[in-house]
């Protein structure tokens, strides 16, 4: 009886393995994203959204979530990326209606929820902006594979609120189970602003969603 049970288990396991292998080899694979076949966990976190409400792992459940690290005083990469996300937002939602886009501020000293609310609404009223102190923010960003650094003014007499923040320009995609599914890196060229290609983003997103079905 035990031998028969082992045989049945082996057959079922083999069938499942074959199905997974067949699915992975037949379905189109993402071409532009760093796609994790073994998803990475998003560790517990608590941020504050632009409505002054708590935002945690629970808010990632049952949604495809795009996360971008930036700040409202960013002169170039942030507005360009958010505008591109706005351009393709309807296309992303056509692939999966349960899609959300998050801007996580890397500048909590200046980016209050009120300031974030005004800023994010300029791009799309459905986008969500988030903030937290560096003690919460830095490990959250690092967990996602993103980094940031505050560049304060070198002159001691300079305005302490006038500074830039170096930050990753990549987009992180979190799946409906709340795990990191992929990272989309911007186009890089010497002397050219690093930007996300919206068409490639949409193309790979469709493939990733299909692979997850």
Backbone as a ProteinNet text record, in pm:
[ID]
protein_1_A
[PRIMARY]
XXXXXXXXXXXXXXXXXXXXXXXXXXXXXXXXXXXXXXXXXXXXXXXXXXXXXXXXXXXXXXXXXXXXXXXXXXXXXXXXXXXXXXXXXXXXXXXXXXXXXXXXXXXXXXXXXXXXXXXXXXXXXXXXXXXXXXXXXXXXXXXXXXXXXXXXXXXXXXXXXXXXXXXXXXXXXXXXXXXXXXXXXXXXXXXXXXXXXXXXXXXXXXXXXXXXX
[TERTIARY]
83.1	0	86.4	193	283.5	354.1	393.1	461.1	368.6	240.7	143.7	127.8	124.5	112.5	232	353.3	474.4	469.9	420.3	413	316.6	200.7	101.1	157.1	223.2	283	387.2	469.9	574.1	514.2	405	339.2	281.2	213.7	153.4	261.4	370.1	479.8	541.9	558.2	614.8	525.8	394.1	299.2	301.7	307	312.5	440.9	552.4	680.1	681.1	621.4	614.9	530.8	417.6	330.3	400.5	469.7	542.1	651.4	725.2	832.6	775.7	665.1	603.4	554	493.3	442.9	556.7	667.5	781.6	849.7	843.7	913.1	825.2	691.8	602.9	562.6	528.6	483.8	599.1	571.9	677	732.6	863.1	930.3	955.1	958.7	991.1	1127.4	1134.3	1257.2	1340.6	1276	1345	1359.8	1277.7	1280.5	1374.3	1421.8	1490.3	1380	1343.5	1227.4	1272.2	1210.9	1246.1	1153.2	1207.7	1126.9	1098.4	1192.6	1170.1	1149.7	1023.7	991.5	1064.7	1083.6	1150.8	1048.6	1063.7	968.6	982.1	868.5	867.2	848	949.6	945.4	843.8	795.4	695.2	742.2	652.6	684.6	559.3	578.9	466.5	505.7	438.5	458.6	330.3	333.8	216	182.8	56.4	21.3	-12.4	-43.1	-64.6	-199.2	-275.9	-398.1	-376.3	-250.2	-212.5	-262.8	-280.9	-325	-208.2	-210.9	-105.2	-112.1	4.2	15.3	114.9	67.6	150.1	145	201	198.8	57.2	-38.4	-177.1	-229.2	-174.8	-218.1	-161.6	-70.7	-14.5	-93	-172.8	-242.4	-343.8	-345	-441.2	-425.2	-307.5	-282	-144.3	-133	-2	42.9	156.5	200	332.3	333.3	455.4	508.5	635.9	694.3	811.4	804.7	912	959.2	1090.3	1150.3	1192.4	1136.6	1169.6	1139.7	1122.3	1089.5	1036	960	887.9	978.1	1096.4	1187.8	1281.7	1262.8	1346.9	1330.8	1440.3	1429.1	1403.9	1427.1	1422.3	1367.2	1437.3	1400.6	1260	1225.8	1096.3	977.8	971.6	857.5	850.6	966.6	968.1	912.5	955.8	909.9	761.1	716.9	575.3	486.7	533.7	457.4	447.6	556.4	554.7	458.8	458.4	365.6	221.1	197.3	63	21	114.6	85.5	41.7	106	78.4	-14.1	-63.8	-144.3	-268	-338.2	-456.3	-418.9	-304.1	-257.9	-225.4	-163	-131.7	-260.1	-359.1	-484.9	-564.7	-543.9	-611	-557.8	-430.5	-370.3	-417.8	-421.9	-471.8	-536.4	-666.7	-740.8	-693.6	-641.6	-597.4	-451.6	-426.8	-291.9	-285.5	-178.1	-159.1	-15.4	2.2	134.4	166.9	284.5	327.3	452.8	450.7	572.1	612	729.4	779.8	884.2	859.2	949.3	1079.9	1190.3	1322.7	1366.5	1271.8	1301.7	1195.4	1186.6	1079.6	1087.9	1204.2	1216.5	1135.8	1128.5	1054.5	919.4	909.3	787.5	685.6	607.8	498.5	384	292.4	176.4	100	88.6	16.6	88.1	218.9	295.9	291	298	290.1	153.6	47.9	-87.8	-99.6	-45.6	-50.3	34.2	147.9	242.2	188.4	144.1	105.5	-21	-110.8	-235.4	-208.7	-95.6	-60.3	-42	5.7	31.9	-90.2	-148	-266.3	-329.1	-456.6	-521.6	-534	-511	-516.1	-381	-275.2	-143.3	-139.4	-53.5	-40.2	102.1	113.9	245.3	263.1	382.8	408.9	533.4	535.5	651.7	672.5	791	825.5	959.5	990.7	1122	1229.6	1353.6	1462.1	1479.6	1446.7	1459.6	1372	1259	1167.5	1193.7	1224	1237.7	1359.5	1474.5	1597.3	1591.9	1553	1544.3	1437.5	1329.7	1225.7	1281.7	1351.2	1410.1	1514.1	1597.2	1701.7	1640.7	1531.9	1461.7	1412.4	1374.7	1326.8	1440.2	1562.7	1675.5	1698.6	1646.7	1661.5	1748.3	1808.9	1895.2	1871.9	1908.8	1903	2006.7	2043.7	2139.8	2111.6	2110.6	2087.1	2217.4	2216	2333.7	2309.7	2355.7	2336.8	2431.3	2402.2	2489.8	2625.4	2731.5	2867	2896.7	2834.5	2855.5	2775.5	2843.3	2775.2	2670.7	2686.9	2593.3	2477.2	2478.2	2374.8	2242.7	2136.1	2003.3	2000.9	1975	1977.8	1863.4	1762.9	1650.9	1668.3	1784	1810.2	1915.3	1869.2	1960.8	1896.6	1978.4	1932	1939.5	1864	1865.7	1900.8	2011.4	2044.1	1958.7	1897.3	1810.9	1803.3	1766.5	1748.4	1636.6	1653.2	1551.1	1472.8	1492.5	1424.6	1282.5	1202.4	1067.7	1063.7	1002.2	988.4	843.4	824.9	691	667.5	562.4	524.9	397.5	395.7	280.7	165.9	49.1	-66.9	-48.9	55.8	86.9	177.3	211.9	292.9	441.1	486.8	628.6	684.2	815	879.2	885.5	827.2	823.7	929.3	958.8	1052.5	1100.4	1212.1	1265	1287.7	1238.5	1256.1	1357	1469.1	1572.4	1556.1	1594.6	1578.6	1682.2	1652	1750.8	1867.2	1987.9	2107.5	2192.9	2228	2318	2391.9	2517.5	2601.5	2540.9	2521	2468.9	2319.3	2250.5	2105.6	2035.4	1923.1	1846	1798.1	1823	1774.6	1622.8	1558.8	1412.9	1361.1	1238.3	1170.5	1099.6	1111	1042.9	904.5	801.2	665.1	618.2	652.5	609	668.9	795.7	860.8	802.6	769.2	708.4	576.8	492.5	361.6	377.5	468.8	491.3	533.6	629.9	678.3	576.6	500.2	398.4	295.2	254.3	157.9	212.5	340.7	402.6	412.9	447	461.5	326.7	223.3	88.9	45.7	75.5	38.8	111.8	238.9	317.7	264.8	202.4	153.6	16.9	-49.4	-183.9	-180.2
-120.9	0	125.8	121	236.1	258.5	148.6	160.3	223.4	183.8	240.3	389.6	428.6	570.1	649	593.2	660	678.1	576.1	582.3	691.8	700	801.8	941.2	960.5	1090.8	1128.3	1031.4	1057.3	1096.3	1030.2	1061.4	1201.7	1235.5	1368.1	1476.2	1452.5	1549.5	1566.9	1456.5	1463.8	1540.2	1519	1588.9	1738.7	1775.3	1917.2	1980	1909.5	1960	1977.6	1883.1	1891.9	2010.4	2031.1	2142.9	2275.6	2289.4	2413.9	2436.7	2331.4	2342.4	2379.8	2314.7	2341.6	2485.8	2532.4	2669.8	2769.7	2743.1	2834.6	2839.4	2727.9	2722.8	2767.4	2752.1	2786.8	2933.3	2983.2	3121.3	3218.5	3330.4	3431.7	3483.4	3499.8	3547.5	3699.2	3768.2	3912.1	3935.3	4037.8	4065.5	4179.3	4266.9	4388.3	4398.7	4328.3	4335.1	4230.7	4258.4	4156.9	4080.1	3965.4	3889.1	3778.5	3774.6	3674.9	3553.9	3442.6	3320.5	3270.9	3296.8	3272	3409	3439.6	3573.2	3604.5	3734.1	3781	3843.9	3814.8	3862.1	4012.4	4079.7	4217.4	4208.2	4246.6	4233.5	4332	4303.3	4390.9	4536.7	4628.7	4771	4850.2	4974.6	5066.5	5205.3	5252.5	5386.6	5467.5	5594	5679.9	5735.4	5722.5	5770.5	5919.4	5972.3	6117.3	6161.4	6065.5	6098.3	6084.9	6067.3	6050.9	5920.2	5818.3	5687.1	5588.8	5490.7	5389	5304.8	5270.4	5185.6	5075	4948.6	4834.2	4724.7	4610.7	4495.4	4458.3	4482.6	4448	4524.2	4642	4722.5	4672.7	4577	4516.8	4393.6	4338.9	4213.4	4228.7	4129.7	4121	4233	4293.3	4398.9	4378.7	4421.2	4436.8	4579.4	4591.4	4720.8	4763.4	4884.5	4944	5043.9	5030.7	5117.4	5195.4	5326.7	5415.6	5499.3	5508.9	5586.2	5722.6	5829.1	5962.6	6068.7	6194.4	6301.7	6421.4	6505.2	6612	6721.7	6739.7	6843.9	6794	6672.2	6612.5	6692.4	6735.3	6823.8	6753.4	6621.5	6560.1	6417.3	6321.9	6180.8	6152.6	6208.5	6178.1	6226.2	6354.2	6396.1	6324.4	6296.1	6226	6084.8	6014.8	5877.8	5873.2	5962.5	5964.5	6001.8	6090.1	6125.4	6006.2	5931.8	5812.7	5707.3	5692.1	5597.9	5641.6	5770.7	5820.2	5789.9	5803.8	5777.4	5632.9	5538.4	5396.1	5336	5417.4	5365.5	5288.8	5343.7	5274.8	5141.8	5137.2	5011.9	4908	4952.4	4860.4	4806.5	4893.4	4850.2	4761.4	4776.9	4689.4	4546.9	4534.1	4402	4342.7	4424.1	4380.5	4500.6	4491.6	4603.9	4637.3	4536.2	4558.7	4603.7	4716.1	4772.8	4903.6	4922.1	5048.2	5096	5227.1	5287.6	5370.3	5344.1	5410	5492.9	5615.3	5696.3	5695.5	5643.3	5643.5	5754.5	5850.2	5964.6	5926	5965.4	5947.9	6074.2	6165.2	6294.2	6326.5	6244.4	6264	6396.1	6458.4	6585.7	6696.8	6694.1	6798.6	6750.6	6621.2	6568.5	6524.2	6618.7	6588	6523.3	6455.6	6399.7	6505.3	6625	6731.9	6772	6783.4	6819.2	6707.3	6583.6	6468.5	6462.1	6497.4	6493.4	6589.2	6709.3	6807.2	6760.6	6704	6663.6	6546.8	6441.7	6319.7	6340.9	6428.6	6454.7	6520.6	6588.6	6651.8	6547.5	6430	6325	6235.7	6188.1	6103.6	6093.1	6118.7	6118.9	5978.8	5876.3	5739.8	5693.5	5763.8	5727.4	5753.5	5678.4	5690.6	5734.2	5835.5	5881.5	5844.8	5802.3	5749.9	5812.5	5817.2	5869.4	5791.9	5807.4	5747.7	5805.5	5793.9	5835.4	5744.6	5791.4	5713.6	5577	5567.2	5439.7	5330.7	5369.8	5276.3	5271.9	5388.9	5402.2	5330.4	5345.8	5289.3	5136.8	5063	4917.4	4874.4	4952.2	4921.1	4932.9	5043.4	5063.4	4955.8	4925.6	4824.3	4687.6	4654.8	4529	4517.3	4631.3	4632.5	4633	4650.6	4660.8	4802.8	4900.9	5041.9	5112	5223.9	5297.9	5447.3	5522.9	5667.9	5727.4	5853.1	5923.5	6072.9	6137.8	6281.4	6355.3	6448.9	6532	6672.6	6699	6830.8	6932.7	7062	7168.5	7167.4	7188	7187.4	7315.4	7423.6	7552.2	7556.3	7581.2	7584.4	7695.1	7798	7910.4	7893.3	7781.4	7760	7718	7731.3	7691.9	7539.9	7499.5	7357.9	7279.7	7349.3	7282.8	7278	7325.4	7325	7218.3	7099.6	6988.7	6891.8	6804.9	6702.6	6565.9	6471.3	6333.7	6240.7	6170.4	6067.5	5944.5	5888	5772.1	5683.8	5559.7	5465.9	5515.3	5491.1	5530.3	5410.5	5295.6	5173.3	5167.5	5081.3	5051.4	4908	4888	4753.8	4709.7	4587.9	4531.1	4426.1	4446.1	4352.5	4280.1	4148.8	4070.5	4072	4017.4	4020.5	3942	3861.8	3791.9	3876.1	3995.9	4086.7	4057.1	3991.2	3959.2	4029	4055.6	4122.8	4027.5	4069.6	3985.6	4026.3	4156.6	4203.2	4344.2	4379.3	4515.9	4564.3	4683.2	4744.8	4858.2	4844.5	4946.9	5046.7	5172.5	5274	5258.4	5322.1	5328.4	5415.1	5367.2	5439.8	5475.4	5601.8	5646.5	5768.8	5780.1	5889.3	6023.9	6109.6	6242.5	6248.3	6134.2	6129	6093.6	6156.7	6131.8	5986.7	5913.9	5775.8	5773	5706.6	5704.7	5563.4	5541.1	5414.2	5416.9	5308.4	5296.6	5237.4	5318.6	5276.3	5158.4	5153.7	5044.1	4911.3	4913.5	4791.6	4748.9	4847.5	4820.7	4745.4	4795.9	4733.8	4594.9	4581.4	4452.1	4344.6	4378.2	4279.8	4253.5	4355.1	4336.7	4233.4	4241	4144.8	4002.2	3986.4	3853.5	3803.5	3893.2	3853.1	3813.1	3889.2	3854.8	3719.5	3694.8	3566.5	3451.2	3471.8	3367.5	3337.6	3437	3420.8	3352.8	3340.2	3281.7	3130.7
0	0	0	83	89.1	-43.7	-109	-238.2	-341	-338.9	-433.2	-409.3	-280.9	-246.9	-297.2	-280.3	-328.9	-480	-549.1	-695.6	-739	-670.3	-705	-681.6	-566.3	-534.5	-639.4	-679	-778.3	-913	-950.1	-1077.3	-1075.2	-963.7	-951.3	-952.8	-877.8	-873.7	-1011.3	-1082.4	-1216.2	-1311.9	-1298.3	-1384.9	-1358.6	-1230.7	-1195	-1247.5	-1228.3	-1276.8	-1427.4	-1497.8	-1643.5	-1686.4	-1615.2	-1649.3	-1629.2	-1515.5	-1486.4	-1590.2	-1624.7	-1723.6	-1859.5	-1896.7	-2025.9	-2033.5	-1923.2	-1917.7	-1932.1	-1862.3	-1863.9	-1999.3	-2074.3	-2202.9	-2318.4	-2304.8	-2414.1	-2409.6	-2290.5	-2280.1	-2304.1	-2370.8	-2393.6	-2261.4	-2257	-2136.7	-2146.5	-2032.4	-2033.3	-2097.8	-2181.9	-2256.1	-2196.3	-2123.5	-2079.9	-1928.3	-1854.6	-1708.7	-1650.3	-1530.3	-1451.3	-1379.6	-1434.9	-1388.8	-1294	-1176.7	-1076.8	-1088.4	-1136.2	-1141.2	-1000.1	-909.2	-767.1	-703	-669.2	-620.4	-490.7	-465.8	-345	-250.1	-123.9	-23.6	0.8	14.1	63.5	215.2	287.5	433	492.8	613.4	675.6	682.2	649.3	650.1	686.6	723.4	744.4	699.4	594.8	542.3	566	527.1	539	401.5	358.9	225.3	226.4	108.8	97.8	155.5	205.3	279.8	430	469	609.6	669.3	583.1	628.2	623	712.1	713.5	586.2	535.9	416.1	448.3	446.3	486	380.1	412.6	322	280.9	369.8	339.3	217.4	193.5	79.5	-52.6	-45.1	-166.8	-209.9	-120.2	-146.6	-260.6	-349.1	-459.5	-562.1	-567.6	-665.4	-728.9	-853.4	-915.8	-884.8	-818.1	-766.5	-828.9	-884	-937.9	-836.3	-798.4	-695.9	-754.8	-737.5	-783.6	-665.9	-649.7	-541.3	-595.6	-539.6	-588.9	-484.8	-529.3	-434.9	-512	-444.1	-513.6	-568.2	-510.4	-557.5	-666.6	-708.9	-813.7	-943.6	-1005	-1121.3	-1254.3	-1262.6	-1394.8	-1397.4	-1335.5	-1347.7	-1295.4	-1180.8	-1118	-1201.7	-1240.4	-1321.6	-1455.9	-1514.1	-1642.3	-1628	-1523.3	-1501.4	-1468.1	-1380.5	-1343	-1461.3	-1545.8	-1664.8	-1759.5	-1773.1	-1858.8	-1802.4	-1671.3	-1608.1	-1629.2	-1627.6	-1654.7	-1798.5	-1892.1	-2033	-2054.8	-1983	-2007.5	-1901.8	-1810.8	-1699.6	-1747.9	-1845	-1896.7	-1961.4	-2026.7	-2088.7	-1981.5	-1873.5	-1763.6	-1700.4	-1682	-1622.1	-1716.7	-1846.2	-1942.2	-1931.1	-1895.2	-1874.4	-1743.8	-1639.8	-1509.4	-1440.6	-1418.2	-1360.6	-1219.4	-1149.2	-1010.7	-1007.7	-1075.6	-1085.7	-1008	-929.9	-859.6	-875.2	-871	-887.8	-764.6	-707.8	-585.1	-608.5	-557.7	-546.8	-399.5	-369.3	-232.2	-221.1	-135.4	-123.8	-54.8	-117.2	-57.6	15.4	36.5	98.9	204.3	310.3	409	485.2	491	563.1	497.2	363.8	292.6	239.8	212.9	150.6	254.9	300.2	392.1	313.7	381.1	310.3	230.6	285.8	216.9	87.1	94	-25.5	-128.4	-81.8	-171.9	-239.9	-166.8	-223.5	-341.8	-326.7	-435.1	-554.5	-524.6	-630.1	-711.4	-643.8	-714.9	-795.8	-750	-822.5	-957.7	-969.3	-1096.6	-1206.1	-1170.4	-1269.6	-1289.6	-1179	-1188.4	-1049.7	-1040.2	-909.2	-849.1	-931.8	-879.4	-824.9	-858.6	-807	-656.4	-588.2	-442.7	-408.8	-323.2	-277.6	-130.8	-95	39.2	99.9	232.1	302.6	432	489.1	619.2	660.9	789.1	835.6	778.7	780.5	720.9	788.3	916.6	985.8	927.6	872.8	806.4	656.9	601.4	456.7	400.7	466.8	409.9	398.2	503.7	487.4	387.7	377.5	278.7	137.6	109.9	-22.4	-52.7	44.8	23.9	-3.5	64.9	42.2	-102.4	-160.2	-298.3	-400.6	-352.9	-444.7	-491.9	-416.7	-451.3	-347	-386.3	-295	-311.3	-206.6	-215.8	-120.4	-146	-60.5	-67.4	49.9	57.2	32.6	-61	-89.7	-37	84.8	144.8	86	103.6	51.5	121.7	45.2	101	179	139.8	206.8	336.6	448.2	577.5	585.9	503.2	506.5	407.3	335.5	234.1	300	224.4	270.5	293.1	416.9	451.8	386.7	335.8	269.1	117.5	72	-72	-101.9	-134.5	-161.2	-260.1	-314.9	-407.4	-340.4	-393.2	-343.7	-459.3	-445.9	-544.9	-515.3	-619.4	-595.4	-719.8	-699	-809.7	-901.2	-1029.5	-1127.1	-1178	-1115	-1157.2	-1102.6	-1162.5	-1114.9	-1065.8	-950.8	-894.3	-909.6	-959.3	-974.6	-867	-787.7	-681.7	-725	-707.5	-753.6	-652.5	-687.9	-597.7	-468.5	-460.8	-335.7	-245.7	-293.1	-213.3	-218.2	-325.4	-342.3	-465.8	-464.4	-577.4	-695.7	-807.8	-927.3	-1029.1	-1038.2	-1141.5	-1110.4	-1171.8	-1165.4	-1308.4	-1336.7	-1467.4	-1453.7	-1521.7	-1514.2	-1628	-1605.9	-1710.8	-1820.6	-1932.6	-2040.5	-1995.1	-2017.2	-1973.8	-2094.8	-2105.2	-2211.9	-2161.8	-2198.6	-2153.4	-2193.7	-2094.4	-2122	-2145.8	-2126.8	-2150.2	-2020	-1994.5	-1873.2	-1869.5	-1759.3	-1750.5	-1741.3	-1836.5	-1841.3	-1865.1	-1821.8	-1842.6	-1978.2	-2053.9	-2182.4	-2157.8	-2176.1	-2146.4	-2228.8	-2356.8	-2443.3	-2398.4	-2361.6	-2313.5	-2179.4	-2098.1	-1968.2	-1986.1	-2073.7	-2097.5	-2157	-2252.1	-2317.5	-2217.9	-2132.1	-2035.3	-1925.2	-1888.5	-1785.4	-1831	-1955.9	-2009.5	-1999.9	-2027.9	-2022.2	-1878.7	-1787.1	-1646.1	-1587.4	-1618.3	-1569.9	-1625	-1750.6	-1812.5	-1746.1	-1716	-1649	-1509.9	-1446.3	-1310.4	-1304.2	-1416.8	-1417.5	-1393.1
[MASK]
+++++++++++++++++++++++++++++++++++++++++++++++++++++++++++++++++++++++++++++++++++++++++++++++++++++++++++++++++++++++++++++++++++++++++++++++++++++++++++++++++++++++++++++++++++++++++++++++++++++++++++++++++++++

